[in-house]
Amino acid sequence: MVANSSAQFFKNKNRVAVLAQLDKEKRKLLMQNQSSTNHPGASIDFRGHTEQQHLAQAHAHSSGYFVTQDSAFGNLSLPVLPSLDPE
């Protein structure tokens, strides 16, 4: 019983450490992106004014944000939605 609870403690401690490291890296990336643009990931040159308008509208009307990419399939932006904690 004691071995099981100590194993659970170390597993939880490891999870907290991993989450803290991910949060630290996320903040670092957000700070780098904010210095170059107002929207994270929006650093690819656009082909036209219409694409800029669509991305600006997507940012304005979404709770997430969009990451731009160069795609041969026409998917120029990918949605990044916040995860919700299950209740």
Residue frames as a rotation matrix with the C-alpha (Angstrom) as fourth column:
MET 1
0.571 0.821 0.000 0.00
0.821 -0.571 0.000 0.00
0.000 0.000 -1.000 0.00
VAL 2
0.502 -0.459 -0.733 2.81
0.104 -0.810 0.578 2.42
-0.858 -0.366 -0.359 0.90
ALA 3
-0.586 -0.750 0.306 4.74
0.365 0.093 0.926 1.52
-0.724 0.654 0.220 -2.26
ASN 4
-0.149 0.633 0.759 1.64
0.985 0.026 0.171 2.18
0.088 0.773 -0.628 -4.37
SER 5
0.820 0.490 -0.297 1.03
0.533 -0.842 0.081 5.61
-0.211 -0.225 -0.951 -2.82
SER 6
0.148 -0.836 -0.528 4.69
0.008 -0.533 0.846 6.63
-0.989 -0.129 -0.073 -3.18
ALA 7
-0.629 -0.310 0.713 4.67
0.665 0.261 0.700 5.52
-0.403 0.914 0.042 -6.83
GLN 8
0.322 0.837 0.443 1.53
0.933 -0.359 -0.001 7.60
0.158 0.414 -0.897 -7.39
PHE 9
0.692 -0.132 -0.710 3.19
0.271 -0.864 0.425 10.58
-0.669 -0.486 -0.562 -5.68
PHE 10
-0.366 -0.921 -0.136 6.23
0.119 -0.191 0.974 10.41
-0.923 0.340 0.180 -7.97
LYS 11
-0.420 0.307 0.854 4.00
0.905 0.215 0.368 9.98
-0.071 0.927 -0.368 -11.03
ASN 12
0.690 0.724 -0.009 2.03
0.724 -0.690 -0.003 13.11
-0.008 -0.005 -1.000 -10.09
LYS 13
0.420 -0.629 -0.654 5.23
0.093 -0.687 0.720 15.00
-0.903 -0.364 -0.231 -9.31
ASN 14
-0.610 -0.648 0.457 6.62
0.478 0.159 0.864 14.04
-0.632 0.745 0.212 -12.72
ARG 15
0.031 0.719 0.694 3.43
0.990 -0.119 0.078 15.22
0.139 0.685 -0.715 -14.43
VAL 16
0.832 0.259 -0.490 3.62
0.397 -0.895 0.202 18.58
-0.386 -0.363 -0.848 -12.67
ALA 17
-0.053 -0.942 -0.330 7.26
0.086 -0.334 0.939 18.96
-0.995 0.021 0.099 -13.73
VAL 18
-0.588 -0.109 0.802 6.42
0.766 0.245 0.594 18.17
-0.261 0.963 -0.061 -17.36
LEU 19
0.443 0.837 0.320 3.51
0.884 -0.467 -0.002 20.63
0.147 0.284 -0.948 -17.35
ALA 20
0.655 -0.273 -0.705 5.71
0.194 -0.840 0.507 23.33
-0.730 -0.469 -0.497 -15.81
GLN 21
-0.464 -0.880 0.102 8.36
0.272 -0.033 0.962 22.78
-0.843 0.474 0.254 -18.49
LEU 22
-0.328 0.436 0.838 5.75
0.943 0.100 0.317 22.94
0.055 0.895 -0.444 -21.26
ASP 23
0.746 0.629 -0.219 4.32
0.653 -0.756 0.055 26.15
-0.131 -0.184 -0.974 -19.82
LYS 24
0.240 -0.762 -0.601 7.80
0.102 -0.596 0.797 27.67
-0.965 -0.253 -0.066 -19.67
GLU 25
-0.702 -0.505 0.502 8.48
0.501 0.152 0.852 26.77
-0.507 0.849 0.146 -23.31
LYS 26
0.099 0.838 0.537 5.05
0.988 -0.148 0.048 28.06
0.120 0.526 -0.842 -24.36
ARG 27
0.770 0.171 -0.615 5.68
0.372 -0.903 0.214 31.42
-0.519 -0.394 -0.759 -22.70
LYS 28
-0.229 -0.944 -0.239 9.11
0.126 -0.272 0.954 31.64
-0.965 0.188 0.181 -24.33
LEU 29
-0.630 0.045 0.775 7.64
0.762 0.225 0.607 30.98
-0.147 0.973 -0.176 -27.79
LEU 30
0.474 0.873 0.120 4.81
0.880 -0.475 -0.023 33.46
0.037 0.116 -0.993 -27.23
MET 31
0.505 -0.369 -0.780 7.30
0.161 -0.848 0.505 36.15
-0.848 -0.381 -0.369 -26.22
GLN 32
-0.623 -0.762 0.179 9.35
0.282 -0.005 0.960 35.50
-0.730 0.648 0.217 -29.37
ASN 33
-0.382 0.558 0.737 6.26
0.917 0.126 0.379 35.66
0.118 0.820 -0.560 -31.58
GLN 34
0.631 0.668 -0.394 4.92
0.725 -0.688 -0.006 38.82
-0.275 -0.282 -0.919 -29.93
SER 35
-0.023 -0.711 -0.703 8.11
0.153 -0.697 0.700 40.66
-0.988 -0.091 0.125 -30.73
SER 36
-0.907 -0.374 0.193 7.62
0.219 -0.027 0.975 40.04
-0.360 0.927 0.106 -34.46
THR 37
-0.650 0.752 0.111 3.82
-0.023 -0.166 0.986 40.21
0.759 0.638 0.125 -34.79
ASN 38
-0.436 0.575 0.693 0.62
-0.893 -0.369 -0.256 40.66
0.108 -0.731 0.674 -32.83
HIS 39
0.686 0.723 0.084 -0.62
-0.725 0.689 -0.005 37.15
-0.062 -0.058 0.996 -33.64
PRO 40
-0.091 -0.754 0.651 1.40
-0.524 0.592 0.612 34.01
-0.847 -0.285 -0.449 -32.84
GLY 41
-0.184 -0.092 0.979 2.39
0.468 0.867 0.169 32.07
-0.864 0.489 -0.117 -35.91
ALA 42
0.795 0.573 0.199 1.39
0.450 -0.338 -0.826 34.73
-0.406 0.747 -0.527 -38.42
SER 43
0.188 -0.832 -0.521 4.85
-0.229 -0.553 0.801 35.27
-0.955 -0.031 -0.295 -39.87
ILE 44
-0.357 -0.272 0.894 4.48
0.731 0.514 0.449 33.79
-0.582 0.813 0.015 -43.37
ASP 45
-0.812 0.059 -0.581 4.20
-0.345 -0.851 0.396 36.24
-0.471 0.521 0.712 -46.26
PHE 46
0.049 0.928 0.369 0.74
0.178 0.355 -0.918 36.17
-0.983 0.111 -0.148 -47.77
ARG 47
-0.572 -0.205 0.794 -0.01
0.777 0.175 0.605 35.88
-0.262 0.963 0.059 -51.46
GLY 48
-0.452 0.472 0.757 -2.69
0.421 -0.635 0.647 38.51
0.787 0.611 0.088 -51.42
HIS 49
-0.777 0.218 0.590 -4.72
-0.518 -0.755 -0.403 41.02
0.357 -0.619 0.699 -49.47
THR 50
0.247 0.945 -0.216 -7.69
-0.650 0.327 0.686 38.63
0.719 -0.029 0.695 -49.35
GLU 51
0.169 -0.257 -0.951 -5.71
0.460 0.874 -0.155 36.04
0.872 -0.411 0.266 -47.38
GLN 52
-0.871 -0.488 0.059 -4.68
0.212 -0.482 -0.850 38.72
0.444 -0.728 0.523 -44.88
GLN 53
-0.421 0.800 0.428 -8.31
-0.803 -0.548 0.235 39.72
0.423 -0.245 0.873 -44.43
HIS 54
0.435 0.600 -0.672 -9.43
-0.251 0.797 0.549 36.13
0.865 -0.070 0.497 -43.88
LEU 55
-0.230 -0.602 -0.765 -6.75
0.646 0.494 -0.582 35.52
0.728 -0.628 0.275 -41.26
ALA 56
-0.925 -0.082 0.370 -7.55
-0.164 -0.793 -0.587 38.79
0.342 -0.604 0.720 -39.47
GLN 57
-0.025 0.992 0.126 -11.24
-0.819 -0.093 0.566 37.87
0.573 -0.089 0.815 -39.42
ALA 58
0.347 0.101 -0.932 -10.45
0.186 0.967 0.174 34.39
0.919 -0.234 0.317 -38.10
HIS 59
-0.669 -0.654 -0.355 -8.35
0.514 -0.062 -0.855 35.86
0.537 -0.754 0.377 -35.27
ALA 60
-0.797 0.369 0.479 -11.06
-0.501 -0.846 -0.181 38.37
0.338 -0.384 0.859 -34.39
HIS 61
0.136 0.990 0.030 -13.93
-0.908 0.112 0.404 35.88
0.397 -0.082 0.914 -34.23
SER 62
0.385 -0.060 -0.921 -12.26
0.069 0.997 -0.036 32.88
0.920 -0.049 0.388 -32.59
SER 63
0.929 -0.082 0.362 -11.37
-0.369 -0.117 0.922 31.95
-0.033 -0.990 -0.139 -29.03
GLY 64
0.510 -0.805 0.303 -8.23
0.630 0.590 0.505 30.27
-0.585 -0.066 0.808 -30.37
TYR 65
0.267 -0.425 -0.865 -5.72
-0.604 -0.773 0.194 31.50
-0.751 0.471 -0.463 -32.86
PHE 66
0.975 0.125 0.185 -4.49
0.077 0.589 -0.804 30.39
-0.209 0.798 0.565 -36.25
VAL 67
0.037 -0.999 0.016 -1.02
-0.077 0.013 0.997 29.33
-0.996 -0.038 -0.077 -37.29
THR 68
0.720 0.179 -0.671 -0.11
-0.643 -0.193 -0.741 30.05
-0.262 0.965 -0.023 -40.89
GLN 69
0.022 -0.707 0.707 1.80
0.045 0.707 0.705 27.55
-0.999 0.017 0.047 -42.97
ASP 70
-0.263 -0.152 -0.953 3.00
-0.936 -0.199 0.290 26.99
-0.234 0.968 -0.090 -46.49
SER 71
-0.185 0.326 0.927 0.96
-0.118 0.929 -0.350 24.08
-0.976 -0.174 -0.133 -47.82
ALA 72
-0.961 -0.151 -0.233 0.76
-0.255 0.149 0.955 22.41
-0.109 0.977 -0.182 -51.19
PHE 73
-0.644 0.765 -0.018 -2.79
0.757 0.640 0.136 21.35
0.115 0.074 -0.991 -50.29
GLY 74
-0.283 0.535 0.796 -4.16
0.205 -0.777 0.595 24.87
0.937 0.332 0.110 -49.84
ASN 75
0.649 0.449 -0.614 -4.42
0.677 0.026 0.735 24.72
0.346 -0.893 -0.287 -46.04
LEU 76
-0.006 -0.710 0.704 -2.80
0.235 -0.685 -0.690 28.05
0.972 0.161 0.171 -45.36
SER 77
-0.391 -0.117 0.913 -3.87
-0.785 -0.475 -0.397 28.30
0.480 -0.872 0.094 -41.73
LEU 78
-0.360 0.226 -0.905 -4.39
0.388 0.918 0.075 25.74
0.848 -0.324 -0.419 -38.99
PRO 79
0.469 0.579 0.667 -6.65
-0.397 -0.536 0.745 26.43
0.789 -0.614 -0.022 -36.01
VAL 80
-0.671 -0.580 -0.461 -5.11
0.267 0.392 -0.881 26.20
0.691 -0.714 -0.108 -32.55
LEU 81
0.290 0.901 0.323 -7.95
-0.205 -0.272 0.940 25.91
0.935 -0.339 0.106 -30.06
PRO 82
-0.433 -0.432 0.791 -7.57
-0.845 -0.110 -0.523 26.11
0.313 -0.895 -0.317 -26.28
SER 83
-0.535 0.238 -0.811 -8.09
0.225 0.965 0.135 22.84
0.815 -0.110 -0.569 -24.46
LEU 84
0.113 0.678 0.726 -10.87
-0.749 -0.421 0.511 22.70
0.652 -0.602 0.461 -21.89
ASP 85
-0.873 -0.386 0.299 -10.53
-0.481 0.573 -0.663 20.88
0.085 -0.722 -0.686 -18.60
PRO 86
-0.352 0.782 -0.514 -13.09
0.143 0.588 0.796 18.08
0.925 0.206 -0.319 -18.27
GLU 87
-0.417 0.277 0.866 -15.51
-0.826 -0.512 -0.234 18.67
0.379 -0.813 0.443 -15.44
